[in-house]
Structure formats: C-alpha cells, structure tokens
Amino acid sequence: MSDLQLRIAHISDTHITRFGMHLPDMLDRCISLIAKLEPKPDVIVHSGDITDNGVLDDYELASEKLGAIPYELLIAPGNHDERNNGDSLFKEIIGPVDFEASIGKAVFLLLDSAVPDSDNGRLGRHRQGLITSKFRALPDGVLKILVLHHHIIPVPFAGREKDILEDAGDVLKVILDAGVDLVLMGHRHVRNAMQVNGTVFVNAGTVASVRTRGRLGNSFNVIDISKDGTISVKVINIRSGEEETDWLFKLRRKENK
C-alpha cells in the first residue's frame, strides 16, 4: 500500500455507560482490532455518541476507555452526549465541540450537530458558514473531511426516517458547493457509504451498543485514501474481526503526490 495517502479508523456510537445497553467487550475488542491494523491508522475519528446518557459517570468512563487508544483521536459530539447538560461535560472532559485538525495533507472539520436533550440535530447558519469558510480557503491537493454525528442522507436498513438533521438539505448544498471530499457520520447504527456529486458520505455502525439492526452487528470502518484519489471504505465486524464490505470511490480530483 505504498500509494496510501491517509488511513482513518472510523468509529461511532460507543454509548459508553455502566447503566444502559453498552457492550464493554465489543468496545475493548474494537480497540484491540484497531491496534493490530497494518498499516497503522493515521487518525481515529469518532463521529459521536461516545456516552449513552451524557452524565458524569459516563464521561469519566469514556475518557478512561478511549484514552487507551494509542493513536490521535478526533471526537464529535452526538445527541446522547448532550443529554442531561452533557454538552458542558463534553467541553470539560473531551474538548471543544467545533474544531479543525490537520493530519498530513488532510483538514478535518468536526462540528456539533446535536441539540441538547433532543434526538434531532441541526447545524444552523453559523456552522454551515464554517463549512464554507474553512474548506473554500484550502489549496488544491488538501483533502477536505467533515465530521458530524447526524446523518445527512437517509441510510438504507436504518428503519423509519426519524431523529433527523433538521437542516439536512441546506447542509448538503453547502457541502457540495464547498467541494468537501469526505463526510463521516454515525447516529443510525448502520454502516453505509455513497457518493453524491463527488463527495463521499460514510456512516459508521455502532461499536458497542446492543441496538443493532438485523444481523449487521457491531462494526467500525477503515477508510483508505490513495494518492490517485481512490477511497476504500472497509467495514470490520467486531465480533468476528473479519472484513464484511468494501466500497470503492474516486475523488473528483487527483490528489497531489
């Protein structure tokens, strides 16, 4: 894989708690599988719902568990993280809810799509503006990667469309107009990947919740971006450790070597 430009381990919906439907063995196994990946990931992205209830005990346990991951970890908040005034604990224990990070030739913009004490989400005009201003200013050859919790496009096999991003249509237009290369999401506990007008949209399944769909089980994604602009999205079943799905896409432009 000498042409590999960036490798991302994409996890989501860990729902860490001592009191709910969290599966601690699945989380531990996920961390172990990521640690054994070859090549090693350049970064791990968590697209939200690190906790189940947003309470202090959940956050302290999540900080302990996720702190054992031996790679750089970028985390966006989810709706469960902002229950019970959990947004204040996220900022105190995890970090800012909106921020950008540069990894190699990629810029990640992580945004808070959650609305406190609601399962629905919203970015609003300010955060939509951040997508435009941050990404349009980047030079050619830099990967533009957006991370948020709520899905923007309905996800197959996820059941009735609910708990939505209320301004999804406006957000979708902003993403496409800004030339975003990759969008990482969670929320629906179902893995999926699709491409719209050159932008690749990837949902991760749930790492460690019992709330899975059918036989999909618990999973995470390994995303490889090659220098020729190919994006591979592999789904890893956590229980079996086996690769289940591999989607392939091509970026709208060739990345600089």
C-alpha angles and dihedrals in degrees: 000000000000090000092059112126101177137003120198127187102208116200131169147170099027090160092198115198143125092226110048142048096302119141106213093183090058091051092049091047091048091053090048093050092049090050089056096050116124118230092034116241118257090217142356117227121199110196097201149283093086087160132039102218106016091235128138096257090052092051094047091050092045091051090052095047098042091042088068091067107107097212138071107284126203116192131192119192123248134203093266090053090059097051118112094015087306092148088074090052092047090057092045100045107021107027142250118347093220121038145127130232134188119220113177108304093346132091117204120201113194117194134186108240094169126108111209113258093001131100091213120084140212135183098192130199096296096056092040086056090052090057090054098043098042098045102036090057093059120103124240115280095039115115113233111212124178122195126194136144106236121073117248097197123041111266121228116240091017095111127227113009106251141128087051138176097258095211096039094132094054091043091051091053092048091050094050093044091051092053095238110184102201135016119195119200143158132176102110097066089230126109117229141151132194139156126232120186092332098316117112115217116199128186121193123213122232118288100201115002124109087221097096128144122250109306096334092107126180118327150152134207132243110203120194121189115193129205090249090061098259116144118200118192113193123186115214118202104221097207096051098026088224130132109248107175137019119191119189125203137168123226117237089244136031114256119234116256 
